[in-house]
Amino acid sequence: MRRLALAALPLALVMALGLAGCGQKGPLYLPDDEQAAEQYGPRDAATAPDDSET
């Protein structure tokens, strides 16, 4: 009986960690372009090369 309890302990820990990951919050979808631009700024400004370095 003790061996069974010791074998079940790692399984219980893995299952508990897996279930803890299910409670993570946040959007489960990609925002549309307008909403993303409002939140993160325009993409062109972030990816455009800086002309002052040339």
CNS distance restraints for C-alpha pairs under 8 A (distance, minus, plus):
assign (resid   1 and name CA) (resid   5 and name CA) 6.47 0.50 0.50
assign (resid   2 and name CA) (resid   6 and name CA) 6.32 0.50 0.50
assign (resid   3 and name CA) (resid   7 and name CA) 6.18 0.50 0.50
assign (resid   4 and name CA) (resid   8 and name CA) 6.16 0.50 0.50
assign (resid   5 and name CA) (resid   9 and name CA) 6.35 0.50 0.50
assign (resid   6 and name CA) (resid  10 and name CA) 7.69 0.50 0.50
assign (resid   7 and name CA) (resid  11 and name CA) 7.37 0.50 0.50
assign (resid   8 and name CA) (resid  12 and name CA) 6.10 0.50 0.50
assign (resid   9 and name CA) (resid  13 and name CA) 6.26 0.50 0.50
assign (resid  10 and name CA) (resid  14 and name CA) 6.22 0.50 0.50
assign (resid  11 and name CA) (resid  15 and name CA) 6.18 0.50 0.50
assign (resid  12 and name CA) (resid  16 and name CA) 6.08 0.50 0.50
assign (resid  13 and name CA) (resid  17 and name CA) 6.22 0.50 0.50
assign (resid  14 and name CA) (resid  18 and name CA) 6.16 0.50 0.50
assign (resid  15 and name CA) (resid  19 and name CA) 6.16 0.50 0.50
assign (resid  16 and name CA) (resid  20 and name CA) 6.13 0.50 0.50
assign (resid  17 and name CA) (resid  21 and name CA) 6.49 0.50 0.50
assign (resid  18 and name CA) (resid  22 and name CA) 6.89 0.50 0.50
assign (resid  19 and name CA) (resid  23 and name CA) 7.30 0.50 0.50
assign (resid  20 and name CA) (resid  24 and name CA) 7.68 0.50 0.50
assign (resid  31 and name CA) (resid  35 and name CA) 5.95 0.50 0.50
assign (resid  31 and name CA) (resid  36 and name CA) 5.77 0.50 0.50
assign (resid  32 and name CA) (resid  36 and name CA) 6.15 0.50 0.50
assign (resid  33 and name CA) (resid  37 and name CA) 6.03 0.50 0.50
assign (resid  34 and name CA) (resid  38 and name CA) 6.30 0.50 0.50
assign (resid  35 and name CA) (resid  39 and name CA) 6.36 0.50 0.50
assign (resid  36 and name CA) (resid  40 and name CA) 5.75 0.50 0.50
assign (resid  36 and name CA) (resid  41 and name CA) 7.30 0.50 0.50
assign (resid  37 and name CA) (resid  41 and name CA) 4.61 0.50 0.50
assign (resid  37 and name CA) (resid  42 and name CA) 5.11 0.50 0.50
assign (resid  37 and name CA) (resid  43 and name CA) 7.29 0.50 0.50
assign (resid  38 and name CA) (resid  42 and name CA) 7.80 0.50 0.50
assign (resid  41 and name CA) (resid  45 and name CA) 7.81 0.50 0.50
assign (resid  42 and name CA) (resid  46 and name CA) 7.06 0.50 0.50
assign (resid  43 and name CA) (resid  47 and name CA) 6.29 0.50 0.50
assign (resid  44 and name CA) (resid  48 and name CA) 5.53 0.50 0.50
